[in-house]
Amino acid sequence: MIYLVISLVITVFGLLIVWEINRSLKEQNDILIFLNTKLNQDLNSVNSKNAALWSEVNSISSISETTKNQFEDLLAKQEIFEIPVGSQVKWLDKTGEEESGIVYDDFKTPDKHLVVVRGMKNGKLTGRYFTVSLEKISIVD
């Protein structure tokens, strides 16, 4: 009889321990379900913010690509002087006489590169402007 009572007490005590472990596991499972739900919400939020960020990055990169193209277009339009403006030059005119002057501009046509020069006589500027082919001009130091 004592053995029966002792085994009954041990069985009840064991059942109480198993029941307590089961209750604790259910509580922990509920906590894990709650945390998993919160984590999913946070992940969805992060994913949507990440998508918005990538969209913004792509927008910025397309803007920078547009800006780069505009900058390249501006550089292509920039005038490049073959002979620096203000340089003193000389050339031979149609009669073979040597002329001299100061460079004001140069430009290209489809078939020639021309230079705009203000004429000089005896070291003084005259009111005459000449358009001379680049090949005929030599720079005076």
C-alpha positions in Angstrom: 0.0 0.0 0.0 2.8 2.4 0.8 4.3 1.6 -2.5 1.1 2.4 -4.2 0.7 5.7 -2.4 4.4 6.6 -3.1 4.0 5.7 -6.8 0.7 7.7 -7.0 2.4 10.7 -5.4 5.3 10.4 -7.8 2.9 10.0 -10.8 0.9 13.0 -9.7 4.1 15.0 -9.1 5.4 13.9 -12.5 2.1 14.9 -14.2 2.2 18.3 -12.5 5.8 18.8 -13.8 4.7 17.7 -17.3 1.7 20.0 -17.1 3.8 23.0 -16.0 6.3 22.3 -18.8 3.5 22.1 -21.3 2.0 25.4 -20.1 5.4 27.1 -20.2 6.0 25.8 -23.8 2.5 27.1 -24.9 3.3 30.6 -23.4 6.7 30.6 -25.1 5.0 29.5 -28.4 2.5 32.4 -28.1 5.4 34.8 -27.5 7.3 33.4 -30.5 4.2 33.8 -32.7 3.8 37.4 -31.5 7.4 38.2 -32.2 7.3 36.5 -35.6 4.3 38.6 -36.5 6.1 41.8 -35.4 9.3 40.7 -37.3 7.3 40.1 -40.5 5.7 43.6 -40.2 9.2 45.1 -39.7 10.6 43.1 -42.6 7.8 44.3 -44.9 8.4 47.9 -43.7 12.2 47.5 -44.4 11.5 45.9 -47.8 9.1 48.8 -48.8 11.6 51.4 -47.6 14.4 49.5 -49.4 12.4 49.6 -52.6 11.7 53.3 -52.2 15.4 53.9 -51.6 16.4 51.9 -54.7 13.9 53.9 -56.7 15.4 57.1 -55.4 18.9 55.9 -56.2 17.9 55.0 -59.8 16.3 58.4 -60.1 19.5 60.1 -58.9 21.6 58.0 -61.2 19.4 58.9 -64.2 19.6 62.6 -63.2 23.4 62.3 -62.9 23.5 60.6 -66.3 21.4 63.4 -67.8 23.6 66.0 -66.2 26.7 64.2 -67.5 25.2 64.2 -71.0 24.4 67.9 -70.7 27.9 68.6 -69.5 29.4 66.7 -72.4 27.2 68.6 -74.8 28.4 71.9 -73.3 32.0 70.9 -73.5 31.5 69.9 -77.2 30.0 73.4 -77.8 32.9 75.1 -76.1 35.0 77.1 -78.5 38.5 75.9 -78.8 41.0 78.5 -80.2 43.7 77.2 -82.4 45.5 80.6 -82.0 45.1 82.4 -78.7 43.0 85.6 -78.8 45.3 88.6 -78.6 48.3 86.9 -80.3 50.2 89.0 -82.8 50.4 87.3 -86.2 51.6 88.0 -89.7 50.7 86.6 -93.1 51.1 87.4 -96.8 48.2 89.1 -98.6 47.1 88.4 -102.2 49.8 90.7 -103.6 52.5 89.0 -101.6 52.9 91.9 -99.2 53.4 91.0 -95.5 50.5 92.1 -93.2 50.4 91.9 -89.4 47.6 92.1 -86.8 46.1 90.9 -83.6 43.9 87.8 -83.4 40.3 88.4 -82.4 38.7 85.1 -83.1 39.0 81.9 -85.1 36.3 79.7 -86.5 35.8 76.7 -88.8 33.8 76.3 -91.9 33.1 73.0 -93.5 36.2 73.3 -95.7 38.5 75.8 -93.9 39.7 77.1 -90.6 39.7 80.9 -90.6 41.1 83.5 -88.2 39.7 87.0 -87.7 42.6 89.5 -87.4 42.6 93.3 -86.8 45.2 94.8 -89.0 48.2 96.7 -87.7 50.4 99.3 -89.5 53.7 100.5 -87.9 52.8 98.8 -84.6 49.4 100.6 -84.3 46.0 99.0 -84.8 44.0 100.0 -87.8 40.2 99.9 -88.3 40.5 97.0 -90.8 39.6 93.5 -90.0 40.8 90.5 -92.0 39.6 87.0 -92.3 42.7 84.9 -93.0 43.1 81.1 -93.5 44.9 79.5 -90.6 47.4 77.9 -93.0 48.7 81.4 -94.1 49.2 82.7 -90.5 52.4 82.6 -88.5 52.6 83.8 -84.9 55.0 86.6 -84.0 56.6 86.4 -80.6 
